[in-house]
Amino acid sequence: MVSERDVIEFVPKGLWIGSGPVDATGGATFPVHNPADGSVITEVADATPEDAMRALDAAVAAGREWAETPSRERGEILRAVFTELTARAEEFALLMTLEMGKALGESRNEVRYGAEFFRWFSEEAVRVHGRYLHAPSGTGRIMVAKQPVGPCLAITPWNFPLAMGTRKIGPALAAGCTMIVKPASATPLTMLALARLCSEAGLPDGVLSVVTTSRSGAVTGPLIDDPRLRKLTFTGSTEVGKKLVSSSANRLLRTSMELGGNAPFVVFDDADIDSAVAGAMQAKLRNGGEACTAANRFHVQRGVVAEFTEKLVAAMTESVVLGPGTDASTTLGPLVSAEQRETVAELVDDAVSTGAKLLLGGETPDGPGWFYPATVLADVPPAARILREEVFGPVAPIVAFDTEDEGVAAANDTQYGLVSYVYTRDLDRALRVSEAMETGMVGVNRGVISDPAAPFGGVKESGFGREGGTEGIEEYLDTKYIALT
């Protein structure tokens, strides 16, 4: 049986730079809290800008040798990481639950999902293709080659402490790039543990560094400004993403951004309502609702809105157990912080104050920890903030619509465009609506769509670039044209 003590002891408490953990310049640390009770789990090194430069130095020093490592060898190292991570799944699941709060079942799912990026990209490492052809003009030959971009910086969020890193690290390393990861200050432990595991699995020194800090902008700013850094990849809020794109523009730094979402969950009157409710439970409550892919607003055709609402309330009442993520019976853990809980509560209170009907939940429980119950709101008016802003919590606002065109228009009425969900039995409608949705991804009669073998990413203010699929490795490759006689 895995113990909390053993899991915490496995985590390096220093910055992972070069061959292993090192103290931050000046020796500063910051605490990591358990969202279930607010207690301090441990403290980790608090990096300075000088430490960030040390990590970049290590990435640059290791870069040429790693890029020249045969792709088969790189792939085998990634496969070894997958094997080791899978073998230690329970330890990583418990670690994520301790620092992020999610139920253990959710953490186990994330380990399986996150590990798959190493397996997928271990196979993609040997499938980087160029091309060779005669110039149509007859004046020579054209050769096109793909080469690694170079040193990369990944800034990852707190909601998926493992998977948001692995789906960046996997393709970068497969392509032959070195990488520095700056994890969220709320959840740095999982990424530090992963760095140690990668080293034990055979990853050469300097290829992967992890820099933990409580001062993200001050530490990552010098990296972004340094001409040796060739790529920035970020997952997080649209607001922060815009600032990073702006700061990276000075050097025309190559970037990919996976930003905020406001996912519509559209249920048509010909849908299988029981299936739609089951999908809604997945799309809304996966990761406690703290996911950019979480269904943010439920648009239900008027003929079935009453049935859908009644069954959704019943499903949440019967199956959701709120409690510490480490409890075996828990299906909904705490939110990540007091600030996040306050944000969710404010959105619910605003919706009710503008006329929404509170059918379930909506009250912050007493006691320690940052818990918020599964909540359902009906008849949510257009003026409610919750229809425009990302909730990042277990709240389902329901709105009725009449015609298909109205449903599509309501779904697209947002500046975001990450993912949408559609429930219908009509194949023609499914295809028609999917094509009309202004999102990078569409789930048809499915509440969970993420897959390492599929391209993940959005449009509009949900960002640009793709992670996963055959497209994912392209984000870390430059295209070179060589003219031959």
C-alpha positions as CSV (number, residue, x, y, z in Angstrom):
1,M,0.0,0.0,0.0
2,V,1.3,3.4,-0.9
3,S,1.8,5.8,2.0
4,E,1.6,9.6,1.9
5,R,5.0,9.8,3.5
6,D,6.7,7.6,0.9
7,V,5.1,9.6,-1.9
8,I,6.3,12.9,-0.5
9,E,9.8,11.6,0.1
10,F,10.1,10.5,-3.6
11,V,9.6,14.1,-4.7
12,P,12.8,16.2,-5.1
13,K,12.4,19.4,-3.1
14,G,15.0,21.4,-5.1
15,L,14.9,22.6,-8.7
16,W,15.6,19.8,-11.2
17,I,18.4,21.2,-13.3
18,G,21.1,19.2,-15.1
19,S,21.7,16.0,-13.2
20,G,19.3,16.4,-10.3
21,P,17.9,18.6,-7.6
22,V,19.6,21.9,-6.7
23,D,18.7,24.6,-4.2
24,A,17.3,27.9,-5.5
25,T,19.8,30.8,-5.5
26,G,19.5,32.2,-2.0
27,G,17.9,29.1,-0.7
28,A,14.3,30.4,-0.7
29,T,11.3,27.9,-0.6
30,F,7.6,28.2,-0.8
31,P,4.8,25.9,0.7
32,V,2.5,23.5,-1.1
33,H,-0.9,23.1,0.4
34,N,-3.4,20.3,0.6
35,P,-6.8,21.7,-0.6
36,A,-8.7,19.2,1.5
37,D,-7.7,20.9,4.8
38,G,-5.3,23.8,3.9
39,S,-2.3,22.1,5.6
40,V,1.2,22.4,4.3
41,I,2.3,19.2,2.5
42,T,5.9,20.3,2.1
43,E,8.1,23.1,0.8
44,V,10.0,23.3,-2.5
45,A,12.6,25.5,-3.9
46,D,11.5,29.0,-5.0
47,A,13.5,29.8,-8.2
48,T,15.0,33.1,-9.1
49,P,15.7,34.5,-12.6
50,E,19.3,33.3,-12.2
51,D,18.0,29.8,-11.7
52,A,16.0,30.0,-14.8
53,M,19.2,30.9,-16.7
54,R,20.9,27.9,-15.1
55,A,18.1,25.7,-16.5
56,L,18.5,27.2,-20.0
57,D,22.2,26.8,-19.9
58,A,21.6,23.1,-19.2
59,A,19.1,22.8,-22.0
60,V,21.4,24.4,-24.5
61,A,24.4,22.3,-23.4
62,A,22.4,19.1,-23.8
63,G,20.6,20.2,-27.0
64,R,22.9,19.2,-29.8
65,E,23.6,15.7,-28.4
66,W,20.0,15.0,-27.8
67,A,19.0,16.3,-31.2
68,E,21.6,14.0,-32.8
69,T,20.4,11.0,-30.7
70,P,18.8,8.5,-33.1
71,S,15.1,8.8,-33.1
72,R,14.7,5.1,-32.2
73,E,16.8,5.6,-29.1
74,R,14.8,8.7,-28.1
75,G,11.6,6.7,-28.6
76,E,12.9,3.9,-26.4
77,I,13.7,6.3,-23.6
78,L,10.1,7.7,-23.8
79,R,8.7,4.2,-23.8
80,A,10.8,3.4,-20.7
81,V,9.3,6.5,-19.0
82,F,5.8,5.3,-19.9
83,T,6.6,1.9,-18.4
84,E,8.0,3.3,-15.2
85,L,5.1,5.8,-14.8
86,T,2.6,3.1,-15.3
87,A,4.3,0.9,-12.7
88,R,4.2,3.8,-10.2
89,A,0.6,4.9,-11.0
90,E,-0.7,4.7,-7.5
91,E,2.1,6.8,-6.1
92,F,1.6,9.6,-8.7
93,A,-2.2,9.4,-8.3
94,L,-1.9,9.9,-4.5
95,L,0.6,12.7,-5.0
96,M,-1.8,14.6,-7.4
97,T,-4.7,14.1,-5.0
98,L,-2.6,15.5,-2.1
99,E,-1.5,18.7,-3.9
100,M,-4.5,19.3,-6.2
101,G,-7.4,17.8,-4.3
102,K,-9.1,15.7,-7.0
103,A,-10.6,12.3,-6.1
104,L,-8.2,9.4,-6.3
105,G,-10.2,7.9,-9.1
106,E,-9.7,11.1,-11.1
107,S,-6.0,11.0,-10.4
108,R,-5.7,7.4,-11.5
109,N,-7.4,8.3,-14.8
110,E,-5.0,11.2,-15.2
111,V,-1.9,9.0,-14.7
112,R,-3.2,6.6,-17.4
113,Y,-4.0,9.5,-19.7
114,G,-0.8,11.4,-19.0
115,A,1.4,8.3,-19.4
116,E,0.0,7.6,-22.8
117,F,1.6,10.7,-24.3
118,F,5.0,9.1,-23.6
119,R,3.9,5.9,-25.3
120,W,2.3,7.7,-28.3
121,F,5.2,10.0,-28.9
122,S,7.7,7.2,-28.4
123,E,6.2,5.8,-31.6
124,E,5.9,9.2,-33.4
125,A,9.6,9.9,-32.8
126,V,10.5,7.6,-35.7
127,R,7.8,9.0,-38.0
128,V,9.1,12.5,-38.6
129,H,9.0,12.7,-42.4
130,G,10.4,15.1,-45.0
131,R,10.1,14.8,-48.8
132,Y,12.2,14.9,-52.0
133,L,11.0,15.8,-55.4
134,H,12.1,17.3,-58.8
135,A,11.3,20.9,-59.2
136,P,8.4,21.4,-61.6
137,S,10.5,23.9,-63.5
138,G,13.2,21.2,-64.2
139,T,15.9,23.5,-62.7
140,G,16.8,21.2,-59.7
141,R,15.6,19.2,-56.9
142,I,13.7,20.0,-53.7
143,M,14.4,18.4,-50.4
144,V,12.4,19.2,-47.3
145,A,13.6,18.2,-43.9
146,K,12.2,18.5,-40.4
147,Q,14.5,19.5,-37.6
148,P,14.0,20.1,-33.8
149,V,13.1,23.6,-32.9
150,G,15.6,23.7,-30.0
151,P,15.3,24.6,-26.3
152,C,11.6,24.9,-25.2
153,L,9.8,26.4,-22.2
154,A,6.6,24.8,-21.1
155,I,4.4,26.7,-18.6
156,T,1.8,24.3,-17.2
157,P,-1.4,24.8,-15.0
158,W,-2.5,23.3,-11.7
159,N,-5.6,21.4,-12.8
160,F,-3.8,18.5,-14.4
161,P,-0.4,18.4,-12.7
162,L,0.8,15.4,-14.8
163,A,-1.0,15.4,-18.1
164,M,-0.5,19.0,-19.0
165,G,3.2,18.4,-18.7
166,T,3.4,15.0,-20.4
167,R,1.6,16.2,-23.5
168,K,4.2,18.9,-24.0
169,I,7.3,16.9,-22.8
170,G,6.5,13.8,-24.9
171,P,6.4,15.5,-28.3
172,A,9.3,17.9,-27.5
173,L,11.6,15.1,-26.5
174,A,10.5,12.9,-29.4
175,A,11.3,15.7,-31.8
176,G,14.8,16.1,-30.3
177,C,14.2,19.2,-28.3
178,T,15.3,19.9,-24.8
179,M,12.7,21.4,-22.4
180,I,12.3,23.5,-19.3
181,V,9.0,23.1,-17.4
182,K,7.6,25.8,-15.1
183,P,4.7,24.1,-13.2
184,A,2.0,26.0,-11.4
185,S,3.0,27.0,-7.9
186,A,-0.1,25.4,-6.5
187,T,0.9,21.9,-7.8
188,P,4.7,21.6,-8.4
189,L,5.2,18.2,-6.8
190,T,4.0,16.0,-9.5
191,M,6.3,17.5,-12.1
192,L,9.3,17.3,-9.9
193,A,8.5,13.6,-9.3
194,L,8.2,13.1,-13.0
195,A,11.6,14.7,-13.6
196,R,13.2,12.3,-11.2
197,L,11.4,9.3,-12.8
198,C,12.5,10.4,-16.3
199,S,16.1,10.5,-15.1
200,E,15.8,7.0,-13.6
201,A,14.3,5.8,-16.9
202,G,17.5,6.9,-18.8
203,L,16.8,10.5,-19.9
204,P,20.2,12.3,-20.3
205,D,21.1,15.1,-17.9
206,G,19.9,18.6,-19.0
207,V,17.3,17.4,-21.5
208,L,14.5,18.1,-19.0
209,S,14.6,20.7,-16.2
210,V,11.8,21.7,-13.8
211,V,11.9,25.1,-12.3
212,T,9.4,25.8,-9.5
213,T,8.7,29.3,-8.4
214,S,6.1,31.5,-6.7
215,R,7.0,34.4,-9.0
216,S,6.2,33.1,-12.5
217,G,6.5,36.3,-14.5
218,A,9.8,37.3,-12.9
219,V,11.4,33.9,-13.6
220,T,10.0,33.1,-17.0
221,G,10.4,36.6,-18.4
222,P,14.2,36.4,-18.9
223,L,13.8,33.0,-20.5
224,I,11.4,34.4,-23.0
225,D,13.7,37.3,-23.8
226,D,16.8,35.0,-24.2
227,P,17.5,34.3,-27.9
228,R,18.6,30.8,-27.1
229,L,15.1,29.8,-26.2
230,R,13.3,28.8,-29.4
231,K,9.8,27.7,-28.3
232,L,7.2,28.6,-25.7
233,T,4.2,26.4,-25.0
234,F,1.6,27.4,-22.4
235,T,-1.6,26.0,-21.0
236,G,-3.7,28.3,-18.9
237,S,-6.0,31.3,-18.9
238,T,-6.6,33.4,-22.0
239,E,-5.6,36.5,-20.0
240,V,-2.2,35.2,-19.2
241,G,-1.8,33.6,-22.6
242,K,-2.3,37.0,-24.3
243,K,0.4,38.5,-22.1
244,L,2.8,35.7,-23.0
245,V,2.2,36.1,-26.7
246,S,2.7,39.8,-26.4
247,S,6.0,39.4,-24.6
248,S,7.2,36.7,-27.0
249,A,6.5,38.9,-30.0
250,N,9.7,40.9,-29.4
251,R,11.7,38.0,-30.6
252,L,9.0,36.4,-32.8
253,L,9.4,33.4,-30.5
254,R,7.5,30.4,-31.7
255,T,4.5,29.8,-29.5
256,S,1.6,27.4,-28.9
257,M,-1.3,28.4,-26.6
258,E,-3.9,26.1,-25.1
259,L,-6.1,28.7,-23.3
260,G,-9.5,29.1,-21.7
261,G,-12.8,27.5,-22.7
262,N,-16.5,28.0,-22.3
263,A,-17.7,24.7,-23.6
264,P,-21.4,24.4,-24.7
265,F,-23.2,21.1,-24.1
266,V,-26.0,21.1,-26.6
267,V,-28.9,18.5,-26.3
268,F,-31.4,18.3,-29.1
269,D,-35.0,16.9,-28.7
270,D,-34.1,13.7,-30.6
271,A,-31.3,12.8,-28.2
272,D,-31.1,9.8,-26.0
273,I,-31.7,11.7,-22.7
274,D,-30.3,9.1,-20.4
275,S,-27.1,9.0,-22.5
276,A,-27.0,12.8,-22.6
277,V,-27.2,12.9,-18.8
278,A,-24.5,10.3,-18.4
279,G,-22.3,12.4,-20.8
280,A,-23.2,15.6,-18.9
281,M,-21.9,14.0,-15.7
282,Q,-18.6,13.2,-17.4
283,A,-18.3,16.5,-19.2
284,K,-19.2,18.6,-16.1
285,L,-17.7,16.7,-13.2
286,R,-14.5,15.3,-14.7
287,N,-11.7,16.7,-12.5
288,G,-14.4,18.3,-10.4
289,G,-15.2,20.7,-13.2
290,E,-11.7,22.2,-13.1
291,A,-10.9,21.5,-16.7
292,C,-10.8,23.7,-19.8
293,T,-12.8,21.0,-21.6
294,A,-15.5,20.9,-18.9
295,A,-19.1,21.6,-20.1
296,N,-19.6,25.2,-19.0
297,R,-23.2,25.8,-20.1
298,F,-26.0,23.4,-21.0
299,H,-28.2,24.4,-24.0
300,V,-31.2,22.0,-24.1
301,Q,-34.0,22.1,-26.6
302,R,-37.2,23.1,-25.0
303,G,-39.1,19.9,-25.6
304,V,-36.7,17.9,-23.4
305,V,-35.3,20.5,-21.1
306,A,-37.5,19.5,-18.2
307,E,-36.6,15.8,-18.5
308,F,-32.9,16.4,-18.9
309,T,-32.9,18.8,-15.9
310,E,-34.8,16.4,-13.6
311,K,-32.5,13.5,-14.5
312,L,-29.3,15.5,-14.2
313,V,-30.3,16.7,-10.7
314,A,-31.1,13.1,-9.7
315,A,-27.8,11.8,-11.1
316,M,-25.8,14.4,-9.2
317,T,-27.8,13.8,-6.0
318,E,-27.4,10.0,-6.1
319,S,-23.8,9.6,-7.3
320,V,-21.8,12.6,-6.2
321,V,-20.0,12.2,-2.9
322,L,-18.2,15.3,-1.7
323,G,-15.1,14.8,0.5
324,P,-11.3,14.6,0.7
325,G,-9.9,13.1,-2.5
326,T,-8.0,10.5,-0.5
327,D,-11.2,8.9,0.8
328,A,-12.2,5.8,-1.2
329,S,-15.9,6.9,-1.4
330,T,-15.2,10.4,-2.6
331,T,-16.2,11.3,-6.2
332,L,-15.9,15.1,-5.9
333,G,-12.9,16.5,-4.0
334,P,-12.2,20.1,-3.0
335,L,-11.4,22.9,-5.4
336,V,-7.7,23.8,-5.6
337,S,-7.8,27.0,-3.5
338,A,-9.9,29.3,-1.4
339,E,-9.7,31.9,-4.3
340,Q,-11.1,29.4,-6.8
341,R,-13.9,28.4,-4.5
342,E,-14.8,32.1,-4.0
343,T,-14.8,32.6,-7.8
344,V,-17.3,29.7,-8.3
345,A,-19.5,30.9,-5.5
346,E,-19.6,34.4,-6.9
347,L,-20.7,33.1,-10.3
348,V,-23.5,31.0,-8.8
349,D,-24.7,33.9,-6.6
350,D,-24.7,36.3,-9.6
351,A,-26.8,33.8,-11.6
352,V,-29.3,33.4,-8.8
353,S,-29.5,37.2,-8.3
354,T,-30.3,37.7,-12.0
355,G,-33.1,35.1,-11.9
356,A,-31.7,31.6,-12.2
357,K,-33.3,28.9,-10.2
358,L,-31.1,27.0,-7.8
359,L,-32.1,23.3,-8.0
360,L,-29.1,21.7,-6.3
361,G,-26.1,22.7,-4.2
362,G,-25.0,26.3,-4.3
363,E,-24.0,26.6,-0.6
364,T,-20.4,26.5,0.6
365,P,-20.1,23.8,3.3
366,D,-18.6,24.5,6.7
367,G,-15.3,23.1,7.9
368,P,-11.7,23.0,6.7
369,G,-10.8,22.6,3.1
370,W,-12.0,24.3,-0.1
371,F,-15.1,22.3,-1.0
372,Y,-18.0,23.3,-3.2
373,P,-20.9,21.0,-3.9
374,A,-22.3,19.8,-7.2
375,T,-24.7,22.5,-8.3
376,V,-27.5,22.8,-10.9
377,L,-29.0,26.1,-12.1
378,A,-32.1,26.2,-14.3
379,D,-33.6,29.1,-16.4
380,V,-30.3,30.9,-16.4
381,P,-30.9,34.4,-17.9
382,P,-28.6,35.7,-20.7
383,A,-27.2,38.4,-18.4
384,A,-25.7,35.9,-16.0
385,R,-21.9,36.0,-15.9
386,I,-21.8,32.2,-15.6
387,L,-22.8,31.9,-19.3
388,R,-19.9,34.1,-20.4
389,E,-17.1,33.2,-18.0
390,E,-15.3,29.9,-17.4
391,V,-16.7,28.3,-14.2
392,F,-13.9,25.9,-13.3
393,G,-16.1,24.2,-10.8
394,P,-18.9,21.6,-10.4
395,V,-21.7,23.9,-11.6
396,A,-24.2,23.2,-14.4
397,P,-26.2,26.2,-15.7
398,I,-29.1,25.1,-18.0
399,V,-30.7,27.2,-20.7
400,A,-33.5,26.2,-23.1
401,F,-33.6,26.9,-26.8
402,D,-36.2,26.3,-29.5
403,T,-34.7,25.7,-33.0
404,E,-31.5,24.1,-34.2
405,D,-30.2,27.4,-35.5
406,E,-30.9,29.0,-32.1
407,G,-29.0,26.3,-30.3
408,V,-26.0,26.6,-32.6
409,A,-26.0,30.4,-32.3
410,A,-26.2,30.2,-28.5
411,A,-23.4,27.7,-28.4
412,N,-21.2,29.9,-30.6
413,D,-22.0,33.1,-28.6
414,T,-18.6,33.3,-26.9
415,Q,-15.1,34.5,-27.6
416,Y,-13.8,31.0,-26.7
417,G,-13.7,28.1,-29.0
418,L,-12.0,25.0,-27.4
419,V,-14.6,22.2,-27.4
420,S,-18.3,21.7,-27.7
421,Y,-20.6,18.7,-27.0
422,V,-23.6,17.7,-29.1
423,Y,-26.2,15.1,-28.4
424,T,-28.6,13.9,-31.1
425,R,-29.6,10.6,-32.7
426,D,-29.7,12.2,-36.2
427,L,-26.5,11.6,-38.1
428,D,-27.1,14.4,-40.6
429,R,-27.8,16.8,-37.7
430,A,-24.7,15.6,-35.9
431,L,-22.5,16.4,-38.9
432,R,-24.2,19.6,-39.7
433,V,-24.0,21.0,-36.2
434,S,-20.4,19.8,-35.7
435,E,-19.3,21.7,-38.8
436,A,-21.2,24.8,-37.6
437,M,-19.6,24.8,-34.1
438,E,-16.8,27.4,-33.8
439,T,-14.6,25.1,-31.7
440,G,-11.4,23.2,-32.3
441,M,-13.0,20.0,-31.0
442,V,-16.5,18.5,-31.0
443,G,-17.8,15.6,-29.0
444,V,-20.8,13.9,-30.6
445,N,-22.7,11.8,-28.1
446,R,-19.6,11.7,-25.9
447,G,-18.8,13.5,-22.7
448,V,-15.1,12.9,-22.7
449,I,-13.1,13.5,-25.9
450,S,-9.4,13.8,-24.9
451,D,-7.2,11.2,-26.5
452,P,-3.4,11.3,-27.0
453,A,-3.9,10.1,-30.5
454,A,-6.1,13.0,-31.4
455,P,-5.2,16.7,-31.9
456,F,-6.1,18.8,-28.9
457,G,-6.6,22.6,-29.3
458,G,-9.0,25.4,-29.9
459,V,-9.8,28.4,-32.1
460,K,-10.7,32.0,-31.4
461,E,-9.5,33.1,-27.9
462,S,-9.0,29.5,-26.8
463,G,-5.6,29.6,-28.5
464,F,-3.7,28.0,-31.3
465,G,-1.5,25.0,-32.0
466,R,-2.3,21.4,-31.3
467,E,-1.2,18.8,-28.7
468,G,-1.4,15.1,-29.3
469,G,-2.1,13.2,-32.5
470,T,0.2,13.2,-35.5
471,E,0.0,17.0,-35.3
472,G,1.5,17.3,-31.8
473,I,5.1,16.7,-32.8
474,E,4.9,19.3,-35.6
475,E,4.8,22.0,-32.9
476,Y,8.4,21.2,-32.0
477,L,9.8,20.9,-35.5
478,D,11.2,23.4,-38.0
479,T,10.8,22.9,-41.7
480,K,14.0,23.3,-43.8
481,Y,14.0,23.5,-47.6
482,I,17.3,22.4,-49.3
483,A,17.7,23.3,-53.0
484,L,19.7,20.8,-55.0
485,T,21.0,20.8,-58.5
